[in-house]
């Protein structure tokens, strides 16, 4: 079971859009996928157009089992939704004296091996659940909007990631996905070249700026359902294929 964390301590880089697009793309390839949303904004369920009765907060608070909270959003794709209830959960985990970083792993133990892929979407901050996700996962995919400020966030995130890798030695920063690429904007291409220079092994084909991706969210559809022939669908499919080929 492959476990991939979608993470960067910055908002506005298309983390949730990437998590949903990658998860559904992998499911469309015939794999069983679980998408876990650890953000208290709960965007993933919204993007998929579903309203699960239970979510991750209920599991971590031990109100229901993880099996009860799983919601099938598409064929081959299940979601464990986020939401406002996670704010209190994060505070409770932070107050733990022992093994606070293992709370998520412990809560998911009963479904180990049930899926081919688990994709964990994280909040735009270095909070307790982001740390938990990095202790649970084995691979990291970082969406990076092509802006100078995002480069600063990426450098800081990479340093923080090293502190987790000292304990989770199997964790690899495998994928770097440039987002919002606009050929008309000179700075966008300049930032892309910088990423290619310093992250040549991790960098994926960029996802171009596409209004279709934003429109899809309003209809509760993924980009493959809303505009399957769009550049956004084709770009995300390239990322999916790279993941299925283990980064090659």
C-alpha positions, 0 to 999 in steps of 0.5 A: 500500500503506497502512502503519499502525502500532499504537503507544503506549508503555504496556501494557494498552491493547489494542494486540494485540487492536486490531491483530488485530481491525483486520487481520482486519476489513480482510481480511474487507472483501476486502483483502490484509493483512499483520500484523507483530508487532514485540513479543517477547511474540508475542501476535498469533499466539497471538490468531489461534491459529496457530504460524508456523515462522518470524517477524520475528526470522528475517527480521531475522537473515537466516536466511530471506527475508521471503517464507518467513516469511509465514504465512497465518492467514486468508483475505486475512490473513498474519502475520509473527510476533513472539516472544522472538527479537526481544529479541536483534534489538533489541540488535543493531539498537541497536548499528548505527552507521548507518541503524539506524532503517531495518532493518525497512524494508530487510527488507520491501523485497521485498514492497513493493506486495504487500498492500493494508494492512500493520499493524505491532503494536509493543511497549509501550515506545519501543524500536528496533523501535517506532522502525523501525515508525514510520519504515516506516509512514505512519499511526499508530493509538493505542489508549488505555484510558480511564484517567488514567495512559494520558493521561500516556503519550499526551502523552509518546508524541505528543511522541516521535512528533514527533521521528520525523516530522522525518525521516519527514515523511509519517507522520501520527498519524491515529487515536486509539481509546479502549478499555475504555469502561465507561459505569458508570465515571464516570472512564472517560467523563470521560477520553473527553470529554478525548480528544474535546476535545483530539483531535477529528480523530483520535478514533474511536468507542470500543471498549466493555469486552467480556468476549467480546474476552477470551474470543475470545483463549482460543479463538484466534479473532478477535472476528468469528469468536467473537462476530460480533454482540457489541458488541466486533465492532461497535465494531471494525468501526466502526474498520475502516470509518473506516480504509477511508474514510481517517479519515472 
